[in-house]
Amino acid sequence: MSQQTIKQQARRAAREIAVQRRKEREERERRVIDLAERVMVAIGERDAAVAETEKRAGKALRELTEREGISLGEAVEWCGEKLTMREATRMRRLGSEPKGADGREPGGERDVEQTADAAAVVGARSGAAVPVRRLDDARGRDRE
């Protein structure tokens, strides 16, 4: 065999290996993209499910506070240790009715009082003295 034939065969073999490796990389990249898409779809579905269940919980909290007339702090107590006051306030807003003509949520003032009530309840449970401050009006003036 001549030197030229040996070189040609070596170049052809190297090209075939390069083509094969390129195909393998492309196939792997397609698999990775497909799997990444599946992950993102699953995360999106999870987020939508969480949002829907939190909205349902918020509607139930709103019913507890508006229809049954209990404070949000008391509703948190009824729900046990799995629900915090902060989370209840957030979820209650998610389950709220549409905003009023002035752009504010109905019952927004009540949330401030209920948060203060809940702080007092939590403080009483822990034995700590908790200063309770409530907002006097929508402008945010404090009252003791």
N, CA, C and O atoms as a GROMACS GRO file, in nm:
protein
  576
    1MET      N    1   0.083  -0.116   0.000
    1MET     CA    2   0.000   0.000   0.000
    1MET      C    3   0.089   0.124   0.000
    1MET      O    4   0.192   0.130   0.067
    2SER      N    5   0.044   0.223  -0.078
    2SER     CA    6   0.125   0.345  -0.087
    2SER      C    7   0.093   0.438   0.030
    2SER      O    8  -0.009   0.425   0.098
    3GLN      N    9   0.182   0.533   0.051
    3GLN     CA   10   0.165   0.631   0.159
    3GLN      C   11   0.036   0.710   0.137
    3GLN      O   12  -0.036   0.742   0.231
    4GLN      N   13   0.009   0.741   0.011
    4GLN     CA   14  -0.109   0.821  -0.020
    4GLN      C   15  -0.236   0.744   0.015
    4GLN      O   16  -0.329   0.804   0.070
    5THR      N   17  -0.243   0.617  -0.014
    5THR     CA   18  -0.359   0.534   0.017
    5THR      C   19  -0.378   0.524   0.167
    5THR      O   20  -0.490   0.531   0.217
    6ILE      N   21  -0.270   0.507   0.240
    6ILE     CA   22  -0.277   0.497   0.387
    6ILE      C   23  -0.332   0.629   0.443
    6ILE      O   24  -0.418   0.627   0.531
    7LYS      N   25  -0.283   0.742   0.392
    7LYS     CA   26  -0.331   0.872   0.440
    7LYS      C   27  -0.479   0.891   0.408
    7LYS      O   28  -0.554   0.941   0.492
    8GLN      N   29  -0.522   0.852   0.288
    8GLN     CA   30  -0.662   0.865   0.249
    8GLN      C   31  -0.752   0.782   0.340
    8GLN      O   32  -0.856   0.829   0.385
    9GLN      N   33  -0.712   0.659   0.367
    9GLN     CA   34  -0.790   0.572   0.454
    9GLN      C   35  -0.797   0.629   0.597
    9GLN      O   36  -0.902   0.623   0.662
   10ALA      N   37  -0.687   0.683   0.643
   10ALA     CA   38  -0.684   0.742   0.778
   10ALA      C   39  -0.776   0.865   0.783
   10ALA      O   40  -0.850   0.883   0.880
   11ARG      N   41  -0.772   0.948   0.681
   11ARG     CA   42  -0.861   1.066   0.678
   11ARG      C   43  -1.006   1.025   0.673
   11ARG      O   44  -1.089   1.084   0.742
   12ARG      N   45  -1.039   0.924   0.591
   12ARG     CA   46  -1.176   0.876   0.580
   12ARG      C   47  -1.223   0.820   0.714
   12ARG      O   48  -1.336   0.846   0.754
   13ALA      N   49  -1.140   0.745   0.782
   13ALA     CA   50  -1.175   0.688   0.912
   13ALA      C   51  -1.196   0.799   1.015
   13ALA      O   52  -1.288   0.794   1.096
   14ALA      N   53  -1.110   0.900   1.012
   14ALA     CA   54  -1.123   1.012   1.106
   14ALA      C   55  -1.252   1.088   1.080
   14ALA      O   56  -1.321   1.127   1.174
   15ARG      N   57  -1.287   1.111   0.951
   15ARG     CA   58  -1.412   1.178   0.917
   15ARG      C   59  -1.533   1.098   0.962
   15ARG      O   60  -1.628   1.154   1.015
   16GLU      N   61  -1.529   0.968   0.942
   16GLU     CA   62  -1.640   0.881   0.983
   16GLU      C   63  -1.659   0.884   1.135
   16GLU      O   64  -1.772   0.887   1.185
   17ILE      N   65  -1.548   0.884   1.207
   17ILE     CA   66  -1.554   0.893   1.354
   17ILE      C   67  -1.612   1.028   1.395
   17ILE      O   68  -1.696   1.036   1.485
   18ALA      N   69  -1.566   1.135   1.328
   18ALA     CA   70  -1.616   1.269   1.359
   18ALA      C   71  -1.766   1.280   1.331
   18ALA      O   72  -1.840   1.338   1.410
   19VAL      N   73  -1.811   1.225   1.218
   19VAL     CA   74  -1.953   1.227   1.183
   19VAL      C   75  -2.034   1.148   1.286
   19VAL      O   76  -2.139   1.193   1.331
   20GLN      N   77  -1.984   1.031   1.324
   20GLN     CA   78  -2.052   0.948   1.422
   20GLN      C   79  -2.062   1.021   1.556
   20GLN      O   80  -2.168   1.021   1.619
   21ARG      N   81  -1.954   1.083   1.600
   21ARG     CA   82  -1.954   1.156   1.727
   21ARG      C   83  -2.048   1.275   1.721
   21ARG      O   84  -2.117   1.304   1.819
   22ARG      N   85  -2.053   1.345   1.608
   22ARG     CA   86  -2.143   1.459   1.591
   22ARG      C   87  -2.288   1.412   1.601
   22ARG      O   88  -2.370   1.477   1.666
   23LYS      N   89  -2.320   1.299   1.536
   23LYS     CA   90  -2.455   1.244   1.544
   23LYS      C   91  -2.491   1.207   1.688
   23LYS      O   92  -2.601   1.236   1.734
   24GLU      N   93  -2.397   1.145   1.758
   24GLU     CA   94  -2.422   1.108   1.898
   24GLU      C   95  -2.446   1.232   1.984
   24GLU      O   96  -2.535   1.231   2.069
   25ARG      N   97  -2.368   1.339   1.961
   25ARG     CA   98  -2.387   1.464   2.037
   25ARG      C   99  -2.522   1.525   2.007
   25ARG      O  100  -2.591   1.572   2.098
   26GLU      N  101  -2.562   1.526   1.879
   26GLU     CA  102  -2.691   1.581   1.840
   26GLU      C  103  -2.807   1.502   1.901
   26GLU      O  104  -2.905   1.560   1.948
   27GLU      N  105  -2.793   1.369   1.899
   27GLU     CA  106  -2.897   1.285   1.959
   27GLU      C  107  -2.906   1.309   2.110
   27GLU      O  108  -3.015   1.317   2.166
   28ARG      N  109  -2.791   1.321   2.174
   28ARG     CA  110  -2.789   1.348   2.318
   28ARG      C  111  -2.851   1.484   2.348
   28ARG      O  112  -2.928   1.499   2.443
   29GLU      N  113  -2.816   1.584   2.266
   29GLU     CA  114  -2.872   1.717   2.287
   29GLU      C  115  -3.024   1.716   2.271
   29GLU      O  116  -3.094   1.782   2.347
   30ARG      N  117  -3.074   1.641   2.172
   30ARG     CA  118  -3.220   1.628   2.156
   30ARG      C  119  -3.283   1.564   2.279
   30ARG      O  120  -3.389   1.607   2.324
   31ARG      N  121  -3.218   1.459   2.333
   31ARG     CA  122  -3.271   1.393   2.454
   31ARG      C  123  -3.270   1.489   2.573
   31ARG      O  124  -3.367   1.495   2.650
   32VAL      N  125  -3.161   1.564   2.587
   32VAL     CA  126  -3.151   1.660   2.699
   32VAL      C  127  -3.259   1.767   2.686
   32VAL      O  128  -3.324   1.802   2.785
   33ILE      N  129  -3.278   1.821   2.566
   33ILE     CA  130  -3.381   1.922   2.544
   33ILE      C  131  -3.519   1.865   2.576
   33ILE      O  132  -3.599   1.931   2.642
   34ASP      N  133  -3.547   1.745   2.530
   34ASP     CA  134  -3.676   1.681   2.557
   34ASP      C  135  -3.698   1.664   2.707
   34ASP      O  136  -3.806   1.694   2.758
   35LEU      N  137  -3.597   1.617   2.777
   35LEU     CA  138  -3.609   1.598   2.922
   35LEU      C  139  -3.625   1.732   2.994
   35LEU      O  140  -3.703   1.743   3.088
   36ALA      N  141  -3.550   1.832   2.951
   36ALA     CA  142  -3.562   1.965   3.012
   36ALA      C  143  -3.702   2.022   2.990
   36ALA      O  144  -3.759   2.083   3.081
   37GLU      N  145  -3.758   2.002   2.873
   37GLU     CA  146  -3.896   2.047   2.846
   37GLU      C  147  -3.994   1.975   2.937
   37GLU      O  148  -4.086   2.037   2.991
   38ARG      N  149  -3.977   1.845   2.955
   38ARG     CA  150  -4.065   1.769   3.044
   38ARG      C  151  -4.057   1.819   3.187
   38ARG      O  152  -4.158   1.828   3.257
   39VAL      N  153  -3.935   1.852   3.231
   39VAL     CA  154  -3.917   1.907   3.367
   39VAL      C  155  -3.992   2.039   3.378
   39VAL      O  156  -4.066   2.060   3.475
   40MET      N  157  -3.975   2.128   3.282
   40MET     CA  158  -4.038   2.259   3.288
   40MET      C  159  -4.190   2.250   3.281
   40MET      O  160  -4.259   2.326   3.348
   41VAL      N  161  -4.243   2.158   3.201
   41VAL     CA  162  -4.388   2.138   3.195
   41VAL      C  163  -4.439   2.089   3.330
   41VAL      O  164  -4.540   2.139   3.381
   42ALA      N  165  -4.369   1.992   3.390
   42ALA     CA  166  -4.410   1.940   3.520
   42ALA      C  167  -4.406   2.049   3.627
   42ALA      O  168  -4.496   2.057   3.710
   43ILE      N  169  -4.304   2.134   3.625
   43ILE     CA  170  -4.295   2.244   3.722
   43ILE      C  171  -4.409   2.343   3.699
   43ILE      O  172  -4.469   2.391   3.795
   44GLY      N  173  -4.439   2.373   3.575
   44GLY     CA  174  -4.552   2.462   3.545
   44GLY      C  175  -4.684   2.404   3.593
   44GLY      O  176  -4.766   2.476   3.649
   45GLU      N  177  -4.704   2.274   3.572
   45GLU     CA  178  -4.826   2.209   3.620
   45GLU      C  179  -4.833   2.212   3.772
   45GLU      O  180  -4.940   2.235   3.830
   46ARG      N  181  -4.719   2.189   3.837
   46ARG     CA  182  -4.715   2.194   3.983
   46ARG      C  183  -4.750   2.334   4.032
   46ARG      O  184  -4.831   2.349   4.124
   47ASP      N  185  -4.690   2.436   3.972
   47ASP     CA  186  -4.716   2.573   4.013
   47ASP      C  187  -4.864   2.608   3.995
   47ASP      O  188  -4.923   2.675   4.080
   48ALA      N  189  -4.923   2.564   3.885
   48ALA     CA  190  -5.065   2.591   3.862
   48ALA      C  191  -5.152   2.520   3.966
   48ALA      O  192  -5.249   2.577   4.016
   49ALA      N  193  -5.116   2.396   4.000
   49ALA     CA  194  -5.192   2.322   4.101
   49ALA      C  195  -5.180   2.388   4.238
   49ALA      O  196  -5.279   2.399   4.310
   50VAL      N  197  -5.060   2.432   4.273
   50VAL     CA  198  -5.040   2.500   4.402
   50VAL      C  199  -5.120   2.629   4.406
   50VAL      O  200  -5.184   2.659   4.506
   51ALA      N  201  -5.115   2.706   4.298
   51ALA     CA  202  -5.190   2.832   4.293
   51ALA      C  203  -5.340   2.806   4.310
   51ALA      O  204  -5.407   2.880   4.382
   52GLU      N  205  -5.390   2.705   4.244
   52GLU     CA  206  -5.533   2.674   4.254
   52GLU      C  207  -5.571   2.629   4.396
   52GLU      O  208  -5.673   2.673   4.448
   53THR      N  209  -5.490   2.544   4.456
   53THR     CA  210  -5.524   2.498   4.592
   53THR      C  211  -5.510   2.611   4.693
   53THR      O  212  -5.589   2.618   4.787
   54GLU      N  213  -5.412   2.699   4.675
   54GLU     CA  214  -5.399   2.813   4.765
   54GLU      C  215  -5.516   2.910   4.748
   54GLU      O  216  -5.560   2.970   4.846
   55LYS      N  217  -5.565   2.924   4.627
   55LYS     CA  218  -5.680   3.009   4.604
   55LYS      C  219  -5.804   2.950   4.673
   55LYS      O  220  -5.882   3.023   4.734
   56ARG      N  221  -5.821   2.819   4.665
   56ARG     CA  222  -5.933   2.753   4.734
   56ARG      C  223  -5.922   2.770   4.885
   56ARG      O  224  -6.021   2.797   4.952
   57ALA      N  225  -5.802   2.755   4.937
   57ALA     CA  226  -5.780   2.775   5.081
   57ALA      C  227  -5.811   2.920   5.118
   57ALA      O  228  -5.871   2.945   5.223
   58GLY      N  229  -5.771   3.014   5.034
   58GLY     CA  230  -5.799   3.154   5.059
   58GLY      C  231  -5.948   3.184   5.061
   58GLY      O  232  -5.994   3.262   5.144
   59LYS      N  233  -6.023   3.122   4.970
   59LYS     CA  234  -6.169   3.140   4.969
   59LYS      C  235  -6.230   3.085   5.098
   59LYS      O  236  -6.320   3.146   5.156
   60ALA      N  237  -6.180   2.970   5.142
   60ALA     CA  238  -6.232   2.913   5.266
   60ALA      C  239  -6.197   3.002   5.385
   60ALA      O  240  -6.280   3.020   5.475
   61LEU      N  241  -6.077   3.058   5.388
   61LEU     CA  242  -6.040   3.150   5.495
   61LEU      C  243  -6.128   3.275   5.492
   61LEU      O  244  -6.170   3.325   5.597
   62ARG      N  245  -6.156   3.324   5.373
   62ARG     CA  246  -6.243   3.441   5.361
   62ARG      C  247  -6.382   3.408   5.414
   62ARG      O  248  -6.443   3.490   5.483
   63GLU      N  249  -6.433   3.290   5.384
   63GLU     CA  250  -6.564   3.250   5.436
   63GLU      C  251  -6.562   3.240   5.588
   63GLU      O  252  -6.656   3.281   5.655
   64LEU      N  253  -6.454   3.186   5.642
   64LEU     CA  254  -6.442   3.178   5.788
   64LEU      C  255  -6.448   3.316   5.852
   64LEU      O  256  -6.513   3.335   5.954
   65THR      N  257  -6.380   3.412   5.791
   65THR     CA  258  -6.373   3.544   5.852
   65THR      C  259  -6.496   3.628   5.822
   65THR      O  260  -6.539   3.706   5.907
   66GLU      N  261  -6.552   3.616   5.704
   66GLU     CA  262  -6.665   3.702   5.668
   66GLU      C  263  -6.800   3.640   5.703
   66GLU      O  264  -6.883   3.705   5.765
   67ARG      N  265  -6.822   3.515   5.664
   67ARG     CA  266  -6.952   3.454   5.689
   67ARG      C  267  -6.965   3.408   5.833
   67ARG      O  268  -7.069   3.428   5.896
   68GLU      N  269  -6.860   3.346   5.886
   68GLU     CA  270  -6.866   3.294   6.022
   68GLU      C  271  -6.829   3.399   6.126
   68GLU      O  272  -6.854   3.380   6.245
   69GLY      N  273  -6.769   3.508   6.082
   69GLY     CA  274  -6.741   3.620   6.169
   69GLY      C  275  -6.626   3.601   6.267
   69GLY      O  276  -6.620   3.671   6.368
   70ILE      N  277  -6.535   3.508   6.239
   70ILE     CA  278  -6.420   3.491   6.328
   70ILE      C  279  -6.302   3.569   6.273
   70ILE      O  280  -6.295   3.595   6.153
   71SER      N  281  -6.210   3.605   6.359
   71SER     CA  282  -6.093   3.679   6.313
   71SER      C  283  -5.999   3.584   6.237
   71SER      O  284  -6.008   3.462   6.250
   72LEU      N  285  -5.912   3.643   6.160
   72LEU     CA  286  -5.816   3.562   6.086
   72LEU      C  287  -5.724   3.486   6.182
   72LEU      O  288  -5.686   3.372   6.156
   73GLY      N  289  -5.690   3.551   6.293
   73GLY     CA  290  -5.608   3.484   6.395
   73GLY      C  291  -5.676   3.360   6.451
   73GLY      O  292  -5.612   3.257   6.471
   74GLU      N  293  -5.806   3.371   6.475
   74GLU     CA  294  -5.881   3.255   6.526
   74GLU      C  295  -5.890   3.146   6.419
   74GLU      O  296  -5.882   3.027   6.449
   75ALA      N  297  -5.908   3.189   6.294
   75ALA     CA  298  -5.911   3.092   6.184
   75ALA      C  299  -5.779   3.016   6.176
   75ALA      O  300  -5.778   2.895   6.152
   76VAL      N  301  -5.668   3.087   6.195
   76VAL     CA  302  -5.536   3.023   6.195
   76VAL      C  303  -5.528   2.920   6.308
   76VAL      O  304  -5.476   2.810   6.290
   77GLU      N  305  -5.580   2.957   6.424
   77GLU     CA  306  -5.582   2.862   6.536
   77GLU      C  307  -5.661   2.737   6.501
   77GLU      O  308  -5.618   2.625   6.530
   78TRP      N  309  -5.776   2.755   6.438
   78TRP     CA  310  -5.860   2.641   6.399
   78TRP      C  311  -5.788   2.550   6.299
   78TRP      O  312  -5.813   2.429   6.296
   79CYS      N  313  -5.701   2.606   6.220
   79CYS     CA  314  -5.632   2.528   6.117
   79CYS      C  315  -5.509   2.454   6.170
   79CYS      O  316  -5.452   2.371   6.099
   80GLY      N  317  -5.468   2.482   6.290
   80GLY     CA  318  -5.355   2.410   6.348
   80GLY      C  319  -5.222   2.473   6.314
   80GLY      O  320  -5.216   2.584   6.261
   81GLU      N  321  -5.117   2.401   6.345
   81GLU     CA  322  -4.981   2.454   6.334
   81GLU      C  323  -4.929   2.462   6.191
   81GLU      O  324  -4.823   2.522   6.168
   82LYS      N  325  -4.999   2.405   6.095
   82LYS     CA  326  -4.949   2.405   5.958
   82LYS      C  327  -4.969   2.539   5.887
   82LYS      O  328  -4.911   2.562   5.782
   83LEU      N  329  -5.052   2.626   5.945
   83LEU     CA  330  -5.082   2.753   5.881
   83LEU      C  331  -5.034   2.868   5.969
   83LEU      O  332  -5.068   2.877   6.086
   84THR      N  333  -4.953   2.955   5.909
   84THR     CA  334  -4.906   3.074   5.982
   84THR      C  335  -4.997   3.192   5.949
   84THR      O  336  -5.071   3.189   5.851
   85MET      N  337  -4.991   3.292   6.032
   85MET     CA  338  -5.071   3.412   6.011
   85MET      C  339  -5.033   3.480   5.878
   85MET      O  340  -5.120   3.525   5.804
   86ARG      N  341  -4.907   3.485   5.851
   86ARG     CA  342  -4.859   3.547   5.727
   86ARG      C  343  -4.913   3.473   5.605
   86ARG      O  344  -4.959   3.534   5.509
   87GLU      N  345  -4.905   3.340   5.611
   87GLU     CA  346  -4.953   3.259   5.500
   87GLU      C  347  -5.105   3.271   5.485
   87GLU      O  348  -5.156   3.278   5.373
   88ALA      N  349  -5.176   3.274   5.597
   88ALA     CA  350  -5.322   3.288   5.593
   88ALA      C  351  -5.361   3.421   5.530
   88ALA      O  352  -5.454   3.426   5.449
   89THR      N  353  -5.292   3.527   5.566
   89THR     CA  354  -5.321   3.659   5.510
   89THR      C  355  -5.298   3.658   5.359
   89THR      O  356  -5.378   3.711   5.283
   90ARG      N  357  -5.188   3.598   5.318
   90ARG     CA  358  -5.155   3.591   5.174
   90ARG      C  359  -5.260   3.509   5.099
   90ARG      O  360  -5.308   3.552   4.994
   91MET      N  361  -5.296   3.393   5.153
   91MET     CA  362  -5.393   3.306   5.086
   91MET      C  363  -5.532   3.370   5.083
   91MET      O  364  -5.606   3.356   4.986
   92ARG      N  365  -5.566   3.438   5.190
   92ARG     CA  366  -5.697   3.503   5.196
   92ARG      C  367  -5.707   3.607   5.085
   92ARG      O  368  -5.813   3.622   5.024
   93ARG      N  369  -5.600   3.677   5.059
   93ARG     CA  370  -5.601   3.775   4.949
   93ARG      C  371  -5.614   3.705   4.814
   93ARG      O  372  -5.679   3.758   4.724
   94LEU      N  373  -5.552   3.588   4.799
   94LEU     CA  374  -5.564   3.513   4.673
   94LEU      C  375  -5.708   3.473   4.647
   94LEU      O  376  -5.753   3.470   4.532
   95GLY      N  377  -5.780   3.442   4.753
   95GLY     CA  378  -5.919   3.397   4.738
   95GLY      C  379  -6.020   3.508   4.747
   95GLY      O  380  -6.139   3.483   4.767
   96SER      N  381  -5.973   3.633   4.732
   96SER     CA  382  -6.063   3.747   4.750
   96SER      C  383  -6.149   3.772   4.627
   96SER      O  384  -6.120   3.726   4.517
   97GLU      N  385  -6.254   3.847   4.652
   97GLU     CA  386  -6.341   3.891   4.543
   97GLU      C  387  -6.265   3.995   4.462
   97GLU      O  388  -6.158   4.041   4.502
   98PRO      N  389  -6.321   4.032   4.347
   98PRO     CA  390  -6.256   4.137   4.267
   98PRO      C  391  -6.248   4.267   4.345
   98PRO      O  392  -6.325   4.290   4.439
   99LYS      N  393  -6.155   4.351   4.307
   99LYS     CA  394  -6.133   4.477   4.376
   99LYS      C  395  -6.251   4.572   4.354
   99LYS      O  396  -6.321   4.565   4.253
  100GLY      N  397  -6.271   4.659   4.451
  100GLY     CA  398  -6.381   4.755   4.446
  100GLY      C  399  -6.351   4.869   4.349
  100GLY      O  400  -6.248   4.870   4.281
  101ALA      N  401  -6.444   4.965   4.345
  101ALA     CA  402  -6.431   5.078   4.253
  101ALA      C  403  -6.308   5.163   4.284
  101ALA      O  404  -6.250   5.224   4.194
  102ASP      N  405  -6.268   5.169   4.413
  102ASP     CA  406  -6.152   5.250   4.450
  102ASP      C  407  -6.021   5.175   4.430
  102ASP      O  408  -5.914   5.228   4.461
  103GLY      N  409  -6.026   5.050   4.377
  103GLY     CA  410  -5.905   4.974   4.348
  103GLY      C  411  -5.852   4.894   4.466
  103GLY      O  412  -5.751   4.825   4.454
  104ARG      N  413  -5.920   4.905   4.582
  104ARG     CA  414  -5.876   4.831   4.700
  104ARG      C  415  -5.961   4.707   4.719
  104ARG      O  416  -6.076   4.703   4.675
  105GLU      N  417  -5.904   4.607   4.783
  105GLU     CA  418  -5.980   4.487   4.814
  105GLU      C  419  -6.080   4.517   4.924
  105GLU      O  420  -6.048   4.588   5.018
  106PRO      N  421  -6.203   4.464   4.913
  106PRO     CA  422  -6.298   4.483   5.021
  106PRO      C  423  -6.248   4.413   5.147
  106PRO      O  424  -6.190   4.304   5.138
  107GLY      N  425  -6.269   4.475   5.262
  107GLY     CA  426  -6.227   4.412   5.388
  107GLY      C  427  -6.081   4.428   5.419
  107GLY      O  428  -6.033   4.364   5.512
  108GLY      N  429  -6.008   4.509   5.345
  108GLY     CA  430  -5.865   4.525   5.367
  108GLY      C  431  -5.832   4.579   5.504
  108GLY      O  432  -5.730   4.544   5.562
  109GLU      N  433  -5.920   4.668   5.556
  109GLU     CA  434  -5.896   4.724   5.689
  109GLU      C  435  -5.904   4.615   5.795
  109GLU      O  436  -5.831   4.617   5.894
  110ARG      N  437  -5.994   4.519   5.773
  110ARG     CA  438  -6.012   4.411   5.870
  110ARG      C  439  -5.886   4.328   5.884
  110ARG      O  440  -5.854   4.280   5.992
  111ASP      N  441  -5.814   4.309   5.774
  111ASP     CA  442  -5.691   4.229   5.779
  111ASP      C  443  -5.592   4.286   5.879
  111ASP      O  444  -5.526   4.211   5.951
  112VAL      N  445  -5.580   4.419   5.884
  112VAL     CA  446  -5.484   4.482   5.974
  112VAL      C  447  -5.523   4.451   6.118
  112VAL      O  448  -5.438   4.414   6.199
  113GLU      N  449  -5.653   4.467   6.150
  113GLU     CA  450  -5.699   4.438   6.286
  113GLU      C  451  -5.681   4.291   6.318
  113GLU      O  452  -5.639   4.256   6.429
  114GLN      N  453  -5.713   4.204   6.224
  114GLN     CA  454  -5.702   4.061   6.249
  114GLN      C  455  -5.556   4.021   6.266
  114GLN      O  456  -5.526   3.933   6.347
  115THR      N  457  -5.466   4.082   6.193
  115THR     CA  458  -5.324   4.053   6.210
  115THR      C  459  -5.279   4.093   6.349
  115THR      O  460  -5.203   4.020   6.414
  116ALA      N  461  -5.323   4.208   6.397
  116ALA     CA  462  -5.288   4.252   6.531
  116ALA      C  463  -5.348   4.158   6.635
  116ALA      O  464  -5.281   4.124   6.733
  117ASP      N  465  -5.474   4.115   6.614
  117ASP     CA  466  -5.536   4.019   6.705
  117ASP      C  467  -5.455   3.890   6.710
  117ASP      O  468  -5.432   3.835   6.817
  118ALA      N  469  -5.413   3.842   6.594
  118ALA     CA  470  -5.337   3.718   6.589
  118ALA      C  471  -5.202   3.734   6.658
  118ALA      O  472  -5.156   3.641   6.724
  119ALA      N  473  -5.139   3.850   6.643
  119ALA     CA  474  -5.011   3.874   6.710
  119ALA      C  475  -5.029   3.867   6.860
  119ALA      O  476  -4.945   3.812   6.931
  120ALA      N  477  -5.139   3.922   6.909
  120ALA     CA  478  -5.166   3.916   7.052
  120ALA      C  479  -5.189   3.772   7.097
  120ALA      O  480  -5.142   3.733   7.204
  121VAL      N  481  -5.261   3.693   7.016
  121VAL     CA  482  -5.288   3.553   7.049
  121VAL      C  483  -5.157   3.474   7.053
  121VAL      O  484  -5.133   3.398   7.146
  122VAL      N  485  -5.073   3.493   6.951
  122VAL     CA  486  -4.945   3.422   6.946
  122VAL      C  487  -4.858   3.463   7.063
  122VAL      O  488  -4.794   3.378   7.125
  123GLY      N  489  -4.856   3.593   7.095
  123GLY     CA  490  -4.778   3.640   7.208
  123GLY      C  491  -4.828   3.581   7.338
  123GLY      O  492  -4.749   3.545   7.426
  124ALA      N  493  -4.961   3.571   7.352
  124ALA     CA  494  -5.018   3.514   7.474
  124ALA      C  495  -4.982   3.366   7.486
  124ALA      O  496  -4.955   3.318   7.596
  125ARG      N  497  -4.980   3.295   7.374
  125ARG     CA  498  -4.944   3.153   7.377
  125ARG      C  499  -4.800   3.134   7.425
  125ARG      O  500  -4.771   3.042   7.501
  126SER      N  501  -4.712   3.222   7.379
  126SER     CA  502  -4.570   3.207   7.412
  126SER      C  503  -4.536   3.266   7.548
  126SER      O  504  -4.426   3.246   7.599
  127GLY      N  505  -4.631   3.339   7.607
  127GLY     CA  506  -4.606   3.401   7.736
  127GLY      C  507  -4.534   3.534   7.725
  127GLY      O  508  -4.500   3.594   7.826
  128ALA      N  509  -4.511   3.581   7.603
  128ALA     CA  510  -4.440   3.708   7.583
  128ALA      C  511  -4.541   3.822   7.577
  128ALA      O  512  -4.654   3.805   7.531
  129ALA      N  513  -4.498   3.936   7.622
  129ALA     CA  514  -4.582   4.055   7.610
  129ALA      C  515  -4.562   4.111   7.470
  129ALA      O  516  -4.449   4.143   7.431
  130VAL      N  517  -4.669   4.122   7.396
  130VAL     CA  518  -4.661   4.169   7.258
  130VAL      C  519  -4.733   4.301   7.248
  130VAL      O  520  -4.854   4.307   7.270
  131PRO      N  521  -4.662   4.409   7.214
  131PRO     CA  522  -4.732   4.536   7.195
  131PRO      C  523  -4.815   4.529   7.068
  131PRO      O  524  -4.766   4.488   6.963
  132VAL      N  525  -4.941   4.568   7.078
  132VAL     CA  526  -5.031   4.561   6.964
  132VAL      C  527  -5.057   4.702   6.916
  132VAL      O  528  -5.103   4.788   6.991
  133ARG      N  529  -5.027   4.726   6.788
  133ARG     CA  530  -5.054   4.857   6.727
  133ARG      C  531  -5.146   4.832   6.610
  133ARG      O  532  -5.126   4.737   6.535
  134ARG      N  533  -5.245   4.915   6.595
  134ARG     CA  534  -5.339   4.902   6.486
  134ARG      C  535  -5.339   5.031   6.406
  134ARG      O  536  -5.312   5.139   6.459
  135LEU      N  537  -5.368   5.018   6.279
  135LEU     CA  538  -5.376   5.137   6.195
  135LEU      C  539  -5.511   5.203   6.214
  135LEU      O  540  -5.615   5.136   6.213
  136ASP      N  541  -5.509   5.335   6.232
  136ASP     CA  542  -5.631   5.411   6.255
  136ASP      C  543  -5.714   5.424   6.129
  136ASP      O  544  -5.837   5.411   6.134
  137ASP      N  545  -5.652   5.448   6.019
  137ASP     CA  546  -5.725   5.462   5.894
  137ASP      C  547  -5.635   5.424   5.777
  137ASP      O  548  -5.523   5.377   5.797
  138ALA      N  549  -5.684   5.443   5.657
  138ALA     CA  550  -5.611   5.401   5.537
  138ALA      C  551  -5.481   5.477   5.518
  138ALA      O  552  -5.394   5.430   5.444
  139ARG      N  553  -5.464   5.594   5.584
  139ARG     CA  554  -5.339   5.670   5.570
  139ARG      C  555  -5.227   5.614   5.654
  139ARG      O  556  -5.113   5.658   5.640
  140GLY      N  557  -5.257   5.518   5.741
  140GLY     CA  558  -5.152   5.449   5.814
  140GLY      C  559  -5.116   5.510   5.948
  140GLY      O  560  -5.008   5.482   6.000
  141ARG      N  561  -5.204   5.594   6.006
  141ARG     CA  562  -5.174   5.650   6.138
  141ARG      C  563  -5.195   5.541   6.243
  141ARG      O  564  -5.294   5.468   6.239
  142ASP      N  565  -5.103   5.531   6.334
  142ASP     CA  566  -5.110   5.429   6.438
  142ASP      C  567  -5.201   5.472   6.551
  142ASP      O  568  -5.216   5.591   6.580
  143ARG      N  569  -5.262   5.374   6.614
  143ARG     CA  570  -5.332   5.395   6.740
  143ARG      C  571  -5.296   5.281   6.832
  143ARG      O  572  -5.275   5.169   6.785
  144GLU      N  573  -5.286   5.306   6.959
  144GLU     CA  574  -5.246   5.202   7.056
  144GLU      C  575  -5.367   5.121   7.096
  144GLU      O  576  -5.355   5.028   7.177
   0.00000   0.00000   0.00000
